[in-house]
Amino acid sequence: MARIFGFVVGVVWILFSIFAFRAGSAAGGLDQPDGQFWWSFAAAVYLLAALIAIVGTLRYRPEGPTKI
């Protein structure tokens, strides 16, 4: 169940980044370079969060670390 939740969170962050990139593109079309920059920056942060969520989910081991 935890793996499914982690992947869903990653997909949600990817969707947020797509929406932010689209908002940045719209701001660029309206000749607002500062809006384009900050929306693109937000999209990059969302993509980083998605990458961390997905990689963390793939590396997660429910049994914990091995004990010697």
N, CA, C and O atoms as a Tripos MOL2 file, in Angstrom:
@<TRIPOS>MOLECULE
protein
  272   271    68     0     0
PROTEIN
NO_CHARGES

@<TRIPOS>ATOM
      1 N           0.8210   -1.1980    0.0000 N.3       1 MET1
      2 CA          0.0000    0.0000    0.0000 C.3       1 MET1
      3 C           0.8640    1.2610    0.0000 C.2       1 MET1
      4 O           0.5300    2.2500   -0.6520 O.2       1 MET1
      5 N           1.9790    1.2170    0.7380 N.am      2 ALA2
      6 CA          2.8440    2.3940    0.8060 C.3       2 ALA2
      7 C           3.4590    2.7010   -0.5560 C.2       2 ALA2
      8 O           3.6660    3.8660   -0.8960 O.2       2 ALA2
      9 N           3.7510    1.6610   -1.3370 N.am      3 ARG3
     10 CA          4.3390    1.8870   -2.6610 C.3       3 ARG3
     11 C           3.3350    2.5810   -3.5790 C.2       3 ARG3
     12 O           3.6970    3.4860   -4.3300 O.2       3 ARG3
     13 N           2.0940    2.1590   -3.5180 N.am      4 ILE4
     14 CA          1.0710    2.7860   -4.3570 C.3       4 ILE4
     15 C           0.9310    4.2610   -3.9850 C.2       4 ILE4
     16 O           0.8450    5.1230   -4.8600 O.2       4 ILE4
     17 N           0.9090    4.5440   -2.6840 N.am      5 PHE5
     18 CA          0.7840    5.9240   -2.2250 C.3       5 PHE5
     19 C           1.9620    6.7640   -2.7060 C.2       5 PHE5
     20 O           1.7730    7.9030   -3.1340 O.2       5 PHE5
     21 N           3.1600    6.2240   -2.6410 N.am      6 GLY6
     22 CA          4.3420    6.9580   -3.0880 C.3       6 GLY6
     23 C           4.3040    7.2730   -4.5670 C.2       6 GLY6
     24 O           4.6540    8.3790   -4.9800 O.2       6 GLY6
     25 N           3.8770    6.2960   -5.3790 N.am      7 PHE7
     26 CA          3.7820    6.5390   -6.8140 C.3       7 PHE7
     27 C           2.6830    7.5460   -7.1370 C.2       7 PHE7
     28 O           2.8440    8.3720   -8.0360 O.2       7 PHE7
     29 N           1.5720    7.4840   -6.4150 N.am      8 VAL8
     30 CA          0.4800    8.4440   -6.6470 C.3       8 VAL8
     31 C           0.9450    9.8590   -6.3100 C.2       8 VAL8
     32 O           0.6430   10.8050   -7.0380 O.2       8 VAL8
     33 N           1.6700   10.0020   -5.2230 N.am      9 VAL9
     34 CA          2.2020   11.3240   -4.8650 C.3       9 VAL9
     35 C           3.1480   11.8260   -5.9490 C.2       9 VAL9
     36 O           3.1120   13.0020   -6.3100 O.2       9 VAL9
     37 N           3.9930   10.9410   -6.4690 N.am     10 GLY10
     38 CA          4.8950   11.3290   -7.5510 C.3      10 GLY10
     39 C           4.1510   11.7770   -8.7950 C.2      10 GLY10
     40 O           4.5340   12.7590   -9.4320 O.2      10 GLY10
     41 N           3.0950   11.0670   -9.1440 N.am     11 VAL11
     42 CA          2.3050   11.4320  -10.3240 C.3      11 VAL11
     43 C           1.5950   12.7700  -10.1030 C.2      11 VAL11
     44 O           1.5010   13.5810  -11.0240 O.2      11 VAL11
     45 N           1.1010   13.0000   -8.8980 N.am     12 VAL12
     46 CA          0.4420   14.2810   -8.5980 C.3      12 VAL12
     47 C           1.4360   15.4340   -8.7440 C.2      12 VAL12
     48 O           1.0920   16.4800   -9.2940 O.2      12 VAL12
     49 N           2.6720   15.2500   -8.2530 N.am     13 TRP13
     50 CA          3.6810   16.3010   -8.4030 C.3      13 TRP13
     51 C           4.0190   16.5300   -9.8660 C.2      13 TRP13
     52 O           4.2620   17.6660  -10.2720 O.2      13 TRP13
     53 N           4.0390   15.4650  -10.6680 N.am     14 ILE14
     54 CA          4.2830   15.6260  -12.1020 C.3      14 ILE14
     55 C           3.1500   16.4320  -12.7410 C.2      14 ILE14
     56 O           3.4020   17.2970  -13.5800 O.2      14 ILE14
     57 N           1.9110   16.1540  -12.3500 N.am     15 LEU15
     58 CA          0.7850   16.9340  -12.8790 C.3      15 LEU15
     59 C           0.8960   18.4040  -12.4850 C.2      15 LEU15
     60 O           0.6330   19.2900  -13.2980 O.2      15 LEU15
     61 N           1.2870   18.6630  -11.2300 N.am     16 PHE16
     62 CA          1.4850   20.0480  -10.7980 C.3      16 PHE16
     63 C           2.5520   20.7300  -11.6470 C.2      16 PHE16
     64 O           2.4050   21.8940  -12.0210 O.2      16 PHE16
     65 N           3.6210   20.0060  -11.9470 N.am     17 SER17
     66 CA          4.6870   20.6160  -12.7440 C.3      17 SER17
     67 C           4.2190   20.9000  -14.1690 C.2      17 SER17
     68 O           4.6030   21.9140  -14.7520 O.2      17 SER17
     69 N           3.4010   20.0240  -14.7340 N.am     18 ILE18
     70 CA          2.8660   20.2720  -16.0750 C.3      18 ILE18
     71 C           2.0080   21.5310  -16.0750 C.2      18 ILE18
     72 O           2.1190   22.3620  -16.9760 O.2      18 ILE18
     73 N           1.1470   21.6730  -15.0580 N.am     19 PHE19
     74 CA          0.3090   22.8710  -14.9700 C.3      19 PHE19
     75 C           1.1650   24.1270  -14.7880 C.2      19 PHE19
     76 O           0.8570   25.1750  -15.3570 O.2      19 PHE19
     77 N           2.2320   24.0260  -14.0010 N.am     20 ALA20
     78 CA          3.0970   25.1860  -13.7880 C.3      20 ALA20
     79 C           3.8450   25.5520  -15.0680 C.2      20 ALA20
     80 O           3.9970   26.7340  -15.3780 O.2      20 ALA20
     81 N           4.3150   24.5480  -15.8130 N.am     21 PHE21
     82 CA          4.9670   24.8480  -17.0930 C.3      21 PHE21
     83 C           3.9930   25.5060  -18.0660 C.2      21 PHE21
     84 O           4.3730   26.4120  -18.8080 O.2      21 PHE21
     85 N           2.7490   25.0560  -18.0650 N.am     22 ARG22
     86 CA          1.7510   25.6690  -18.9480 C.3      22 ARG22
     87 C           1.4640   27.1130  -18.5260 C.2      22 ARG22
     88 O           1.2880   27.9860  -19.3760 O.2      22 ARG22
     89 N           1.4160   27.3620  -17.2190 N.am     23 ALA23
     90 CA          1.2030   28.7300  -16.7430 C.3      23 ALA23
     91 C           2.3890   29.6160  -17.1170 C.2      23 ALA23
     92 O           2.2100   30.7770  -17.4870 O.2      23 ALA23
     93 N           3.5940   29.0680  -17.0200 N.am     24 GLY24
     94 CA          4.7720   29.8270  -17.4320 C.3      24 GLY24
     95 C           4.7680   30.1240  -18.9140 C.2      24 GLY24
     96 O           5.1680   31.2060  -19.3420 O.2      24 GLY24
     97 N           4.3190   29.1650  -19.6920 N.am     25 SER25
     98 CA          4.2250   29.3830  -21.1310 C.3      25 SER25
     99 C           3.1970   30.4690  -21.4460 C.2      25 SER25
    100 O           3.4170   31.3060  -22.3220 O.2      25 SER25
    101 N           2.0860   30.4500  -20.7350 N.am     26 ALA26
    102 CA          1.0660   31.4850  -20.9380 C.3      26 ALA26
    103 C           1.5940   32.8530  -20.5270 C.2      26 ALA26
    104 O           1.3090   33.8540  -21.1840 O.2      26 ALA26
    105 N           2.3640   32.8990  -19.4400 N.am     27 ALA27
    106 CA          2.9390   34.1770  -19.0150 C.3      27 ALA27
    107 C           3.9320   34.6920  -20.0470 C.2      27 ALA27
    108 O           4.0080   35.8970  -20.2900 O.2      27 ALA27
    109 N           4.6880   33.7940  -20.6490 N.am     28 GLY28
    110 CA          5.6110   34.2140  -21.7000 C.3      28 GLY28
    111 C           4.8780   34.7330  -22.9170 C.2      28 GLY28
    112 O           5.3400   35.6660  -23.5750 O.2      28 GLY28
    113 N           3.7410   34.1360  -23.2190 N.am     29 GLY29
    114 CA          2.9370   34.6030  -24.3440 C.3      29 GLY29
    115 C           2.3230   35.9670  -24.1010 C.2      29 GLY29
    116 O           2.0070   36.6870  -25.0480 O.2      29 GLY29
    117 N           2.1520   36.3250  -22.8420 N.am     30 LEU30
    118 CA          1.6040   37.6420  -22.4950 C.3      30 LEU30
    119 C           2.7040   38.6700  -22.2590 C.2      30 LEU30
    120 O           2.4520   39.7490  -21.7240 O.2      30 LEU30
    121 N           3.9210   38.3290  -22.6590 N.am     31 ASP31
    122 CA          5.0710   39.2170  -22.5340 C.3      31 ASP31
    123 C           5.3490   39.5760  -21.0740 C.2      31 ASP31
    124 O           5.5620   40.7410  -20.7370 O.2      31 ASP31
    125 N           5.3430   38.5520  -20.2130 N.am     32 GLN32
    126 CA          5.6700   38.7200  -18.8000 C.3      32 GLN32
    127 C           6.8280   37.7770  -18.4590 C.2      32 GLN32
    128 O           6.5950   36.6700  -17.9750 O.2      32 GLN32
    129 N           8.0590   38.1980  -18.7030 N.am     33 PRO33
    130 CA          9.1870   37.2890  -18.4980 C.3      33 PRO33
    131 C           9.4010   36.9020  -17.0400 C.2      33 PRO33
    132 O           9.8870   35.8060  -16.7590 O.2      33 PRO33
    133 N           9.0430   37.7910  -16.1000 N.am     34 ASP34
    134 CA          9.2070   37.4280  -14.6990 C.3      34 ASP34
    135 C           8.2270   36.3300  -14.2980 C.2      34 ASP34
    136 O           8.5850   35.4220  -13.5480 O.2      34 ASP34
    137 N           7.0030   36.4070  -14.7880 N.am     35 GLY35
    138 CA          6.0340   35.3410  -14.5210 C.3      35 GLY35
    139 C           6.4560   34.0310  -15.1510 C.2      35 GLY35
    140 O           6.2840   32.9640  -14.5620 O.2      35 GLY35
    141 N           7.0070   34.1130  -16.3470 N.am     36 GLN36
    142 CA          7.4850   32.9030  -17.0190 C.3      36 GLN36
    143 C           8.6220   32.2730  -16.2200 C.2      36 GLN36
    144 O           8.6610   31.0530  -16.0550 O.2      36 GLN36
    145 N           9.5480   33.0940  -15.7240 N.am     37 PHE37
    146 CA         10.6670   32.5710  -14.9460 C.3      37 PHE37
    147 C          10.1920   31.8880  -13.6770 C.2      37 PHE37
    148 O          10.6060   30.7660  -13.3840 O.2      37 PHE37
    149 N           9.3210   32.5570  -12.9140 N.am     38 TRP38
    150 CA          8.9300   32.0060  -11.6250 C.3      38 TRP38
    151 C           8.0300   30.7860  -11.7700 C.2      38 TRP38
    152 O           8.1210   29.8640  -10.9590 O.2      38 TRP38
    153 N           7.1670   30.7550  -12.7780 N.am     39 TRP39
    154 CA          6.3700   29.5490  -12.9970 C.3      39 TRP39
    155 C           7.2560   28.3860  -13.4340 C.2      39 TRP39
    156 O           7.0180   27.2430  -13.0440 O.2      39 TRP39
    157 N           8.2680   28.6700  -14.2360 N.am     40 SER40
    158 CA          9.1990   27.6140  -14.6400 C.3      40 SER40
    159 C          10.0200   27.1350  -13.4520 C.2      40 SER40
    160 O          10.3140   25.9460  -13.3340 O.2      40 SER40
    161 N          10.3870   28.0520  -12.5780 N.am     41 PHE41
    162 CA         11.1090   27.6730  -11.3610 C.3      41 PHE41
    163 C          10.2420   26.7800  -10.4780 C.2      41 PHE41
    164 O          10.7170   25.7700   -9.9600 O.2      41 PHE41
    165 N           8.9760   27.1470  -10.3050 N.am     42 ALA42
    166 CA          8.0560   26.3260   -9.5150 C.3      42 ALA42
    167 C           7.8850   24.9510  -10.1480 C.2      42 ALA42
    168 O           7.8330   23.9450   -9.4410 O.2      42 ALA42
    169 N           7.7990   24.9000  -11.4690 N.am     43 ALA43
    170 CA          7.6570   23.6150  -12.1590 C.3      43 ALA43
    171 C           8.8860   22.7470  -11.9400 C.2      43 ALA43
    172 O           8.7620   21.5340  -11.7710 O.2      43 ALA43
    173 N          10.0690   23.3460  -11.9410 N.am     44 ALA44
    174 CA         11.2890   22.5790  -11.6950 C.3      44 ALA44
    175 C          11.3080   22.0210  -10.2770 C.2      44 ALA44
    176 O          11.7530   20.8940  -10.0600 O.2      44 ALA44
    177 N          10.8300   22.7980   -9.3180 N.am     45 VAL45
    178 CA         10.7570   22.3110   -7.9360 C.3      45 VAL45
    179 C           9.7570   21.1600   -7.8340 C.2      45 VAL45
    180 O          10.0160   20.1750   -7.1430 O.2      45 VAL45
    181 N           8.6200   21.2790   -8.5160 N.am     46 TYR46
    182 CA          7.6440   20.1900   -8.5220 C.3      46 TYR46
    183 C           8.2250   18.9280   -9.1520 C.2      46 TYR46
    184 O           7.9950   17.8250   -8.6570 O.2      46 TYR46
    185 N           8.9770   19.0850  -10.2410 N.am     47 LEU47
    186 CA          9.5920   17.9180  -10.8740 C.3      47 LEU47
    187 C          10.6240   17.2760   -9.9570 C.2      47 LEU47
    188 O          10.7370   16.0510   -9.9180 O.2      47 LEU47
    189 N          11.3730   18.0810   -9.2240 N.am     48 LEU48
    190 CA         12.3300   17.5390   -8.2640 C.3      48 LEU48
    191 C          11.6080   16.7650   -7.1650 C.2      48 LEU48
    192 O          12.0590   15.6920   -6.7640 O.2      48 LEU48
    193 N          10.4970   17.3020   -6.6780 N.am     49 ALA49
    194 CA          9.7130   16.6030   -5.6610 C.3      49 ALA49
    195 C           9.1630   15.2870   -6.2010 C.2      49 ALA49
    196 O           9.1360   14.2870   -5.4830 O.2      49 ALA49
    197 N           8.7290   15.2780   -7.4530 N.am     50 ALA50
    198 CA          8.2240   14.0450   -8.0660 C.3      50 ALA50
    199 C           9.3270   13.0120   -8.1790 C.2      50 ALA50
    200 O           9.1080   11.8350   -7.8930 O.2      50 ALA50
    201 N          10.5120   13.4420   -8.5940 N.am     51 LEU51
    202 CA         11.6410   12.5240   -8.7120 C.3      51 LEU51
    203 C          12.0000   11.9330   -7.3570 C.2      51 LEU51
    204 O          12.2510   10.7320   -7.2500 O.2      51 LEU51
    205 N          12.0270   12.7590   -6.3310 N.am     52 ILE52
    206 CA         12.3470   12.2760   -4.9870 C.3      52 ILE52
    207 C          11.2840   11.3000   -4.5000 C.2      52 ILE52
    208 O          11.6190   10.2790   -3.9010 O.2      52 ILE52
    209 N          10.0130   11.5910   -4.7430 N.am     53 ALA53
    210 CA          8.9380   10.7000   -4.3020 C.3      53 ALA53
    211 C           9.0110    9.3540   -5.0090 C.2      53 ALA53
    212 O           8.8400    8.3120   -4.3750 O.2      53 ALA53
    213 N           9.2610    9.3630   -6.3040 N.am     54 ILE54
    214 CA          9.2830    8.1030   -7.0530 C.3      54 ILE54
    215 C          10.5270    7.2900   -6.7190 C.2      54 ILE54
    216 O          10.4310    6.0810   -6.5070 O.2      54 ILE54
    217 N          11.6920    7.9290   -6.6690 N.am     55 VAL55
    218 CA         12.9200    7.1960   -6.3270 C.3      55 VAL55
    219 C          12.8560    6.6980   -4.8900 C.2      55 VAL55
    220 O          13.2720    5.5750   -4.6070 O.2      55 VAL55
    221 N          12.3450    7.5120   -3.9880 N.am     56 GLY56
    222 CA         12.2020    7.0690   -2.6050 C.3      56 GLY56
    223 C          11.2550    5.8970   -2.4730 C.2      56 GLY56
    224 O          11.4760    5.0090   -1.6490 O.2      56 GLY56
    225 N          10.2070    5.8810   -3.2710 N.am     57 THR57
    226 CA          9.2750    4.7580   -3.2540 C.3      57 THR57
    227 C           9.9380    3.4980   -3.7890 C.2      57 THR57
    228 O           9.7250    2.4090   -3.2560 O.2      57 THR57
    229 N          10.7360    3.6370   -4.8340 N.am     58 LEU58
    230 CA         11.4220    2.4700   -5.3890 C.3      58 LEU58
    231 C          12.4590    1.9080   -4.4200 C.2      58 LEU58
    232 O          12.6780    0.6970   -4.3840 O.2      58 LEU58
    233 N          13.0960    2.7700   -3.6390 N.am     59 ARG59
    234 CA         14.1310    2.3210   -2.7080 C.3      59 ARG59
    235 C          13.5720    1.8580   -1.3640 C.2      59 ARG59
    236 O          14.3060    1.2790   -0.5620 O.2      59 ARG59
    237 N          12.3120    2.0980   -1.1080 N.am     60 TYR60
    238 CA         11.7070    1.7700    0.1820 C.3      60 TYR60
    239 C          11.6640    0.2650    0.3900 C.2      60 TYR60
    240 O          11.2380   -0.4870   -0.4870 O.2      60 TYR60
    241 N          12.1140   -0.1650    1.5700 N.am     61 ARG61
    242 CA         12.0450   -1.5790    1.9350 C.3      61 ARG61
    243 C          11.2420   -1.6890    3.2260 C.2      61 ARG61
    244 O          11.6790   -1.1880    4.2620 O.2      61 ARG61
    245 N          10.0860   -2.3290    3.1880 N.am     62 PRO62
    246 CA          9.2430   -2.3720    4.3840 C.3      62 PRO62
    247 C           9.8380   -3.1850    5.5280 C.2      62 PRO62
    248 O           9.4410   -3.0000    6.6780 O.2      62 PRO62
    249 N          10.7840   -4.0830    5.2400 N.am     63 GLU63
    250 CA         11.3330   -4.9060    6.3190 C.3      63 GLU63
    251 C          12.4180   -4.1880    7.1010 C.2      63 GLU63
    252 O          12.8570   -4.6830    8.1390 O.2      63 GLU63
    253 N          12.8620   -3.0290    6.6240 N.am     64 GLY64
    254 CA         13.8730   -2.2670    7.3340 C.3      64 GLY64
    255 C          15.2750   -2.7290    6.9810 C.2      64 GLY64
    256 O          15.4530   -3.6070    6.1360 O.2      64 GLY64
    257 N          16.2760   -2.1320    7.6350 N.am     65 PRO65
    258 CA         17.6520   -2.5080    7.3230 C.3      65 PRO65
    259 C          17.9680   -3.9090    7.8490 C.2      65 PRO65
    260 O          17.3810   -4.3690    8.8280 O.2      65 PRO65
    261 N          18.8990   -4.5660    7.1840 N.am     66 THR66
    262 CA         19.2990   -5.9010    7.6360 C.3      66 THR66
    263 C          20.2110   -5.7700    8.8400 C.2      66 THR66
    264 O          21.0640   -4.8840    8.8920 O.2      66 THR66
    265 N          20.0270   -6.6480    9.7980 N.am     67 LYS67
    266 CA         20.8230   -6.6250   11.0250 C.3      67 LYS67
    267 C          21.8470   -7.7480   10.9680 C.2      67 LYS67
    268 O          21.5390   -8.8780   10.5880 O.2      67 LYS67
    269 N          23.0470   -7.4180   11.3470 N.am     68 ILE68
    270 CA         24.1200   -8.4170   11.3050 C.3      68 ILE68
    271 C          24.3090   -9.0190   12.6750 C.2      68 ILE68
    272 O          25.1660   -9.8830   12.8560 O.2      68 ILE68
@<TRIPOS>BOND
     1     1     2 1
     2     2     3 1
     3     3     4 2
     4     3     5 am
     5     5     6 1
     6     6     7 1
     7     7     8 2
     8     7     9 am
     9     9    10 1
    10    10    11 1
    11    11    12 2
    12    11    13 am
    13    13    14 1
    14    14    15 1
    15    15    16 2
    16    15    17 am
    17    17    18 1
    18    18    19 1
    19    19    20 2
    20    19    21 am
    21    21    22 1
    22    22    23 1
    23    23    24 2
    24    23    25 am
    25    25    26 1
    26    26    27 1
    27    27    28 2
    28    27    29 am
    29    29    30 1
    30    30    31 1
    31    31    32 2
    32    31    33 am
    33    33    34 1
    34    34    35 1
    35    35    36 2
    36    35    37 am
    37    37    38 1
    38    38    39 1
    39    39    40 2
    40    39    41 am
    41    41    42 1
    42    42    43 1
    43    43    44 2
    44    43    45 am
    45    45    46 1
    46    46    47 1
    47    47    48 2
    48    47    49 am
    49    49    50 1
    50    50    51 1
    51    51    52 2
    52    51    53 am
    53    53    54 1
    54    54    55 1
    55    55    56 2
    56    55    57 am
    57    57    58 1
    58    58    59 1
    59    59    60 2
    60    59    61 am
    61    61    62 1
    62    62    63 1
    63    63    64 2
    64    63    65 am
    65    65    66 1
    66    66    67 1
    67    67    68 2
    68    67    69 am
    69    69    70 1
    70    70    71 1
    71    71    72 2
    72    71    73 am
    73    73    74 1
    74    74    75 1
    75    75    76 2
    76    75    77 am
    77    77    78 1
    78    78    79 1
    79    79    80 2
    80    79    81 am
    81    81    82 1
    82    82    83 1
    83    83    84 2
    84    83    85 am
    85    85    86 1
    86    86    87 1
    87    87    88 2
    88    87    89 am
    89    89    90 1
    90    90    91 1
    91    91    92 2
    92    91    93 am
    93    93    94 1
    94    94    95 1
    95    95    96 2
    96    95    97 am
    97    97    98 1
    98    98    99 1
    99    99   100 2
   100    99   101 am
   101   101   102 1
   102   102   103 1
   103   103   104 2
   104   103   105 am
   105   105   106 1
   106   106   107 1
   107   107   108 2
   108   107   109 am
   109   109   110 1
   110   110   111 1
   111   111   112 2
   112   111   113 am
   113   113   114 1
   114   114   115 1
   115   115   116 2
   116   115   117 am
   117   117   118 1
   118   118   119 1
   119   119   120 2
   120   119   121 am
   121   121   122 1
   122   122   123 1
   123   123   124 2
   124   123   125 am
   125   125   126 1
   126   126   127 1
   127   127   128 2
   128   127   129 am
   129   129   130 1
   130   130   131 1
   131   131   132 2
   132   131   133 am
   133   133   134 1
   134   134   135 1
   135   135   136 2
   136   135   137 am
   137   137   138 1
   138   138   139 1
   139   139   140 2
   140   139   141 am
   141   141   142 1
   142   142   143 1
   143   143   144 2
   144   143   145 am
   145   145   146 1
   146   146   147 1
   147   147   148 2
   148   147   149 am
   149   149   150 1
   150   150   151 1
   151   151   152 2
   152   151   153 am
   153   153   154 1
   154   154   155 1
   155   155   156 2
   156   155   157 am
   157   157   158 1
   158   158   159 1
   159   159   160 2
   160   159   161 am
   161   161   162 1
   162   162   163 1
   163   163   164 2
   164   163   165 am
   165   165   166 1
   166   166   167 1
   167   167   168 2
   168   167   169 am
   169   169   170 1
   170   170   171 1
   171   171   172 2
   172   171   173 am
   173   173   174 1
   174   174   175 1
   175   175   176 2
   176   175   177 am
   177   177   178 1
   178   178   179 1
   179   179   180 2
   180   179   181 am
   181   181   182 1
   182   182   183 1
   183   183   184 2
   184   183   185 am
   185   185   186 1
   186   186   187 1
   187   187   188 2
   188   187   189 am
   189   189   190 1
   190   190   191 1
   191   191   192 2
   192   191   193 am
   193   193   194 1
   194   194   195 1
   195   195   196 2
   196   195   197 am
   197   197   198 1
   198   198   199 1
   199   199   200 2
   200   199   201 am
   201   201   202 1
   202   202   203 1
   203   203   204 2
   204   203   205 am
   205   205   206 1
   206   206   207 1
   207   207   208 2
   208   207   209 am
   209   209   210 1
   210   210   211 1
   211   211   212 2
   212   211   213 am
   213   213   214 1
   214   214   215 1
   215   215   216 2
   216   215   217 am
   217   217   218 1
   218   218   219 1
   219   219   220 2
   220   219   221 am
   221   221   222 1
   222   222   223 1
   223   223   224 2
   224   223   225 am
   225   225   226 1
   226   226   227 1
   227   227   228 2
   228   227   229 am
   229   229   230 1
   230   230   231 1
   231   231   232 2
   232   231   233 am
   233   233   234 1
   234   234   235 1
   235   235   236 2
   236   235   237 am
   237   237   238 1
   238   238   239 1
   239   239   240 2
   240   239   241 am
   241   241   242 1
   242   242   243 1
   243   243   244 2
   244   243   245 am
   245   245   246 1
   246   246   247 1
   247   247   248 2
   248   247   249 am
   249   249   250 1
   250   250   251 1
   251   251   252 2
   252   251   253 am
   253   253   254 1
   254   254   255 1
   255   255   256 2
   256   255   257 am
   257   257   258 1
   258   258   259 1
   259   259   260 2
   260   259   261 am
   261   261   262 1
   262   262   263 1
   263   263   264 2
   264   263   265 am
   265   265   266 1
   266   266   267 1
   267   267   268 2
   268   267   269 am
   269   269   270 1
   270   270   271 1
   271   271   272 2
@<TRIPOS>SUBSTRUCTURE
     1 MET1         2 RESIDUE 1 A MET
     2 ALA2         6 RESIDUE 1 A ALA
     3 ARG3        10 RESIDUE 1 A ARG
     4 ILE4        14 RESIDUE 1 A ILE
     5 PHE5        18 RESIDUE 1 A PHE
     6 GLY6        22 RESIDUE 1 A GLY
     7 PHE7        26 RESIDUE 1 A PHE
     8 VAL8        30 RESIDUE 1 A VAL
     9 VAL9        34 RESIDUE 1 A VAL
    10 GLY10       38 RESIDUE 1 A GLY
    11 VAL11       42 RESIDUE 1 A VAL
    12 VAL12       46 RESIDUE 1 A VAL
    13 TRP13       50 RESIDUE 1 A TRP
    14 ILE14       54 RESIDUE 1 A ILE
    15 LEU15       58 RESIDUE 1 A LEU
    16 PHE16       62 RESIDUE 1 A PHE
    17 SER17       66 RESIDUE 1 A SER
    18 ILE18       70 RESIDUE 1 A ILE
    19 PHE19       74 RESIDUE 1 A PHE
    20 ALA20       78 RESIDUE 1 A ALA
    21 PHE21       82 RESIDUE 1 A PHE
    22 ARG22       86 RESIDUE 1 A ARG
    23 ALA23       90 RESIDUE 1 A ALA
    24 GLY24       94 RESIDUE 1 A GLY
    25 SER25       98 RESIDUE 1 A SER
    26 ALA26      102 RESIDUE 1 A ALA
    27 ALA27      106 RESIDUE 1 A ALA
    28 GLY28      110 RESIDUE 1 A GLY
    29 GLY29      114 RESIDUE 1 A GLY
    30 LEU30      118 RESIDUE 1 A LEU
    31 ASP31      122 RESIDUE 1 A ASP
    32 GLN32      126 RESIDUE 1 A GLN
    33 PRO33      130 RESIDUE 1 A PRO
    34 ASP34      134 RESIDUE 1 A ASP
    35 GLY35      138 RESIDUE 1 A GLY
    36 GLN36      142 RESIDUE 1 A GLN
    37 PHE37      146 RESIDUE 1 A PHE
    38 TRP38      150 RESIDUE 1 A TRP
    39 TRP39      154 RESIDUE 1 A TRP
    40 SER40      158 RESIDUE 1 A SER
    41 PHE41      162 RESIDUE 1 A PHE
    42 ALA42      166 RESIDUE 1 A ALA
    43 ALA43      170 RESIDUE 1 A ALA
    44 ALA44      174 RESIDUE 1 A ALA
    45 VAL45      178 RESIDUE 1 A VAL
    46 TYR46      182 RESIDUE 1 A TYR
    47 LEU47      186 RESIDUE 1 A LEU
    48 LEU48      190 RESIDUE 1 A LEU
    49 ALA49      194 RESIDUE 1 A ALA
    50 ALA50      198 RESIDUE 1 A ALA
    51 LEU51      202 RESIDUE 1 A LEU
    52 ILE52      206 RESIDUE 1 A ILE
    53 ALA53      210 RESIDUE 1 A ALA
    54 ILE54      214 RESIDUE 1 A ILE
    55 VAL55      218 RESIDUE 1 A VAL
    56 GLY56      222 RESIDUE 1 A GLY
    57 THR57      226 RESIDUE 1 A THR
    58 LEU58      230 RESIDUE 1 A LEU
    59 ARG59      234 RESIDUE 1 A ARG
    60 TYR60      238 RESIDUE 1 A TYR
    61 ARG61      242 RESIDUE 1 A ARG
    62 PRO62      246 RESIDUE 1 A PRO
    63 GLU63      250 RESIDUE 1 A GLU
    64 GLY64      254 RESIDUE 1 A GLY
    65 PRO65      258 RESIDUE 1 A PRO
    66 THR66      262 RESIDUE 1 A THR
    67 LYS67      266 RESIDUE 1 A LYS
    68 ILE68      270 RESIDUE 1 A ILE
